[in-house]
Amino acid sequence: MTINKEGKGILITLAILFVIADLIVYNFFRESSIVYKSVITGSICIYLFFINFFRNPKRVFEGYEEGMILAPADGTVVVIEPTEENECLHEKRIQVSIFMSVFNVHANWYPVNGTVTYYVHNNGHFMSANLPKSSNENERSTIIIETADKTRLLMRQIAGALARRIVTYAREGEQCTINKQVGFIKFGSRVDLFLPLDAEILVNLKQAVRGNETVIARLKKKEN
């Protein structure tokens, strides 16, 4: 277990601020052990929370087969439904959405092997990421991946009520593979996948999934 690179600067800054604050509290309240012990304990608990949030587990998926769709994030499946994707693909797709709480790992992984053919970041609102309309109205990054057999998948990182920064490493034209991180979303957030209508969905609503570990769907093999 390591710390994600997106959190290292924040953790260093917090450590410095907490040490300074604890020294000030100790200097003024040293005769009241309850006060400074409570402050120090609170500082440690908050810092441990941030360490937990920015944890970066090493995950390598074994036995990948073409057509498998892996979960791009840790969290809970909150949407499985046919929907019109009118922002980029302009066609009907099966939407699978994974909601990440503040206690989940917030790194995101590529769900398939392929080529990034499209990337865009849109500014927007910061409403709760578990609301359906957050997919189109919240701040978001959209990535389209084309597999070897020319199947296109759309992946969308969505900011939530607490999330104020989406980090996306994907760029158009680059090759992407499973086991590789596509980005990071800070604090509560969500990831949507828009899959072909004939994809076989292998998860259920309210099911907990793990990024780069849970197989959430399988693409239908195309006829040659």
C-alpha positions as CSV (number, residue, x, y, z in Angstrom):
1,M,0.0,0.0,0.0
2,T,1.3,3.4,-1.0
3,I,0.0,7.0,-1.1
4,N,-1.4,8.2,-4.4
5,K,0.7,11.0,-6.0
6,E,-2.3,13.3,-6.0
7,G,-2.4,13.2,-2.2
8,K,1.3,13.6,-1.3
9,G,1.3,17.4,-1.4
10,I,-1.9,17.6,0.7
11,L,-0.6,15.2,3.3
12,I,2.7,17.1,3.7
13,T,0.9,20.4,4.1
14,L,-1.6,18.9,6.6
15,A,1.3,17.4,8.6
16,I,3.0,20.8,8.9
17,L,-0.2,22.6,9.8
18,F,-1.2,20.0,12.4
19,V,2.3,20.1,14.1
20,I,2.2,23.9,14.3
21,A,-1.4,23.9,15.6
22,D,-0.6,21.2,18.2
23,L,2.5,23.1,19.4
24,I,0.4,26.3,19.8
25,V,-2.3,24.5,21.7
26,Y,0.2,22.8,23.9
27,N,1.9,26.1,24.6
28,F,-1.3,27.8,25.7
29,F,-3.1,24.8,27.3
30,R,-0.3,22.7,28.7
31,E,-1.8,22.9,32.2
32,S,-5.1,21.5,30.8
33,S,-4.1,18.1,29.6
34,I,-7.6,17.3,28.5
35,V,-7.6,20.2,26.0
36,Y,-4.3,19.6,24.3
37,K,-4.6,15.8,24.4
38,S,-8.1,16.1,22.7
39,V,-6.6,18.4,20.0
40,I,-3.7,16.1,19.4
41,T,-6.0,13.1,19.2
42,G,-8.3,14.9,16.8
43,S,-5.4,15.9,14.6
44,I,-4.1,12.3,14.4
45,C,-7.6,11.0,13.6
46,I,-8.1,13.6,10.8
47,Y,-4.7,12.9,9.4
48,L,-5.3,9.1,9.4
49,F,-8.6,9.8,7.5
50,F,-6.7,11.6,4.8
51,I,-4.1,8.9,4.6
52,N,-6.8,6.4,4.2
53,F,-8.5,8.5,1.5
54,F,-5.3,8.8,-0.6
55,R,-4.2,5.2,-0.3
56,N,-3.1,3.7,-3.5
57,P,-3.4,-0.1,-3.5
58,K,-1.3,-2.1,-6.0
59,R,-3.8,-4.2,-8.1
60,V,-2.9,-6.4,-11.0
61,F,-5.7,-8.3,-12.7
62,E,-4.8,-11.8,-13.7
63,G,-6.5,-13.8,-16.4
64,Y,-7.9,-10.8,-18.5
65,E,-9.7,-11.9,-21.7
66,E,-10.7,-9.6,-24.5
67,G,-14.3,-8.4,-24.0
68,M,-14.1,-8.2,-20.2
69,I,-15.1,-4.9,-18.7
70,L,-13.4,-4.3,-15.3
71,A,-14.8,-1.9,-12.7
72,P,-13.0,1.4,-13.1
73,A,-13.4,2.4,-9.4
74,D,-14.2,1.1,-5.9
75,G,-17.7,1.7,-4.7
76,T,-21.3,0.7,-5.1
77,V,-23.3,0.2,-8.3
78,V,-26.1,2.8,-8.2
79,V,-27.3,2.7,-11.8
80,I,-27.8,-0.1,-14.4
81,E,-30.2,1.1,-17.1
82,P,-30.6,1.8,-20.8
83,T,-30.2,5.5,-21.5
84,E,-29.6,8.0,-24.4
85,E,-26.0,9.2,-24.3
86,N,-26.5,12.5,-26.1
87,E,-23.3,14.4,-25.1
88,C,-20.7,12.4,-27.1
89,L,-21.9,9.1,-28.5
90,H,-25.4,10.3,-29.4
91,E,-26.9,6.8,-29.2
92,K,-28.6,4.5,-26.8
93,R,-26.3,2.7,-24.3
94,I,-26.4,0.7,-21.1
95,Q,-25.3,3.0,-18.3
96,V,-23.5,1.4,-15.3
97,S,-22.6,3.9,-12.6
98,I,-20.4,3.4,-9.5
99,F,-20.7,5.7,-6.6
100,M,-17.6,6.3,-4.4
101,S,-18.0,7.3,-0.8
102,V,-15.2,9.2,1.1
103,F,-14.1,5.8,2.5
104,N,-13.5,4.2,-0.9
105,V,-10.2,4.2,-2.8
106,H,-10.5,7.2,-5.2
107,A,-8.1,6.1,-7.9
108,N,-9.7,5.2,-11.2
109,W,-8.5,2.5,-13.6
110,Y,-9.0,1.8,-17.3
111,P,-11.8,-0.8,-17.7
112,V,-10.5,-2.3,-20.9
113,N,-7.5,-2.5,-23.3
114,G,-7.7,-0.1,-26.2
115,T,-7.0,3.3,-27.6
116,V,-8.2,6.6,-26.2
117,T,-10.0,8.3,-29.1
118,Y,-11.7,11.2,-27.3
119,Y,-11.2,13.2,-24.1
120,V,-12.9,16.3,-22.8
121,H,-13.3,18.1,-19.4
122,N,-16.5,20.0,-18.7
123,N,-17.0,22.4,-15.9
124,G,-20.3,22.2,-14.0
125,H,-22.1,21.9,-10.7
126,F,-21.2,20.0,-7.6
127,M,-24.5,18.3,-6.6
128,S,-24.5,14.9,-4.9
129,A,-22.9,12.4,-7.2
130,N,-25.5,9.7,-6.5
131,L,-28.2,11.8,-8.2
132,P,-29.0,10.7,-11.8
133,K,-28.7,14.2,-13.3
134,S,-25.1,14.6,-12.0
135,S,-24.0,12.6,-15.0
136,N,-24.8,15.6,-17.3
137,E,-24.7,18.6,-15.0
138,N,-21.8,18.1,-12.6
139,E,-18.1,18.9,-13.4
140,R,-16.9,15.8,-15.3
141,S,-14.3,14.3,-17.6
142,T,-15.3,12.1,-20.5
143,I,-13.1,9.5,-22.2
144,I,-14.0,7.3,-25.1
145,I,-12.0,4.1,-25.5
146,E,-11.9,2.0,-28.7
147,T,-11.1,-1.7,-28.3
148,A,-9.2,-3.8,-30.9
149,D,-12.5,-4.8,-32.6
150,K,-13.6,-1.1,-32.9
151,T,-16.1,-1.3,-30.0
152,R,-16.4,2.1,-28.3
153,L,-16.9,2.5,-24.6
154,L,-17.5,5.8,-22.8
155,M,-16.2,6.4,-19.3
156,R,-17.1,9.5,-17.4
157,Q,-15.5,10.8,-14.1
158,I,-18.0,12.9,-12.2
159,A,-17.3,15.3,-9.3
160,G,-19.7,15.1,-6.3
161,A,-20.8,17.5,-3.6
162,L,-17.5,17.3,-1.8
163,A,-15.2,16.6,-4.8
164,R,-13.7,19.7,-6.3
165,R,-11.0,18.3,-8.5
166,I,-11.0,15.6,-11.1
167,V,-7.6,14.4,-12.3
168,T,-7.5,12.6,-15.7
169,Y,-4.3,11.2,-17.2
170,A,-5.9,10.0,-20.5
171,R,-5.1,11.8,-23.7
172,E,-6.4,11.2,-27.2
173,G,-4.3,8.8,-29.2
174,E,-2.6,7.0,-26.3
175,Q,-2.9,3.2,-25.8
176,C,-4.6,2.2,-22.5
177,T,-4.6,-1.1,-20.7
178,I,-6.1,-2.6,-17.6
179,N,-3.9,-2.3,-14.4
180,K,-3.2,1.3,-15.4
181,Q,-4.8,4.2,-13.6
182,V,-6.8,6.7,-15.7
183,G,-7.1,9.3,-13.0
184,F,-8.2,10.3,-9.5
185,I,-11.3,12.1,-8.1
186,K,-10.9,13.9,-4.7
187,F,-13.6,13.1,-2.2
188,G,-17.1,11.7,-2.8
189,S,-17.7,11.1,-6.5
190,R,-18.9,8.7,-9.2
191,V,-17.8,7.0,-12.4
192,D,-20.2,6.2,-15.3
193,L,-19.7,3.6,-18.0
194,F,-21.8,3.7,-21.2
195,L,-21.7,0.2,-22.8
196,P,-23.1,-1.3,-26.0
197,L,-26.7,-2.4,-25.6
198,D,-25.8,-6.1,-26.2
199,A,-23.1,-6.1,-23.4
200,E,-23.7,-8.8,-20.8
201,I,-24.0,-7.0,-17.4
202,L,-22.4,-9.2,-14.6
203,V,-23.2,-7.0,-11.5
204,N,-26.4,-6.0,-9.7
205,L,-27.7,-2.7,-8.2
206,K,-26.2,-1.9,-4.8
207,Q,-23.4,-4.4,-5.3
208,A,-20.0,-3.4,-4.0
209,V,-17.2,-3.5,-6.6
210,R,-13.5,-3.1,-6.5
211,G,-11.6,-1.1,-9.2
212,N,-9.4,-3.2,-11.5
213,E,-10.7,-6.4,-9.8
214,T,-14.4,-6.9,-10.3
215,V,-15.6,-7.9,-13.8
216,I,-18.7,-5.9,-14.3
217,A,-19.6,-6.7,-17.9
218,R,-18.6,-8.6,-21.0
219,L,-18.8,-7.3,-24.5
220,K,-20.4,-9.4,-27.2
221,K,-17.9,-10.9,-29.5
222,K,-18.2,-9.4,-33.0
223,E,-18.5,-11.7,-36.0
224,N,-15.5,-11.6,-38.4
